[in-house]
Amino acid sequence: MFFNEHAPPHFHAFYGDFKATFSISTGQMIEGEFPQRQAAYVTAWALLHEKELLANWKLLTTGKGFNKIDPLQ
């Protein structure tokens, strides 16, 4: 996520030269390009951490920073 984000709640993922935007509520890619297998991992991670992602979204949109979220294990 970046500071000064815009709706809908989302986060950005990077893999090599690929960049994509994923929905927090569904975990699905909503913009960009990502290899299918890696996109599935990002979606799985997002669904596991939906509450944390939404909390970070709220913090960032109010200028309060964010909390680190563990990577997919």
N, C-alpha and C positions, 0 to 999 in steps of 0.2 A: 504494500500500500504506500501511497505517497501522501504527503501533506497537501491540504487544499483539494481533496478529492471531490468528485461530483457523483450524484446519484445515477444509477442504483448502486447499492453496496457491492463492491467488487475488490479484487486484488490482482496484482500483476505477477506473472511467472516468467522466468527466463530459463532457457536450456540451450546452451551453445549460442548459435545465431538466431534462435527462435524466441519470439516474444508473444505472449498472449494475455488476455484479460479473462478472469474467471468470476462468475457470479458467486457471491457468498451464500445465497439462499439455496442454490441448486448444485453448486460446484461445477457447473458446465461452462465450457469455454464460450465466451460471448463475442470475442474479437481476437484477431491475430491468427498466427499459425503455430502449431505445436505438433510434434510427432504423436501419433495416436496412442502408443503405449505410455509415453510420459504424461500425456494429457489425462489418461486414466488414473495414473498415480496421483496427479495433482487433484483430480476430482475426489478420489478416495480420501486423501489428506484433508481436503476442504470439508467434506461431510463429517469427518471425525472431529474437526476443530471449529465447527460452525459457530458455536457460542463464543469461543475466544476471538474468532475473526470479527464477529459482530461487535464485541466489546471493543476491539481495537479500532474498528470503523468509527464508533461513537467517540472514542478518545481522540482520534486523528481529526475528525470533523469539528471538534471543539478546541483544537490546538493543544491538546494535553499529551502528545507523544503516543507511545504504544508499548505493549508488552510482548516479549519474545514468545513465539509459539514453537514447540518442539517439531523437528522434521519428522517425516514418515519413516518409521523403523522397519 
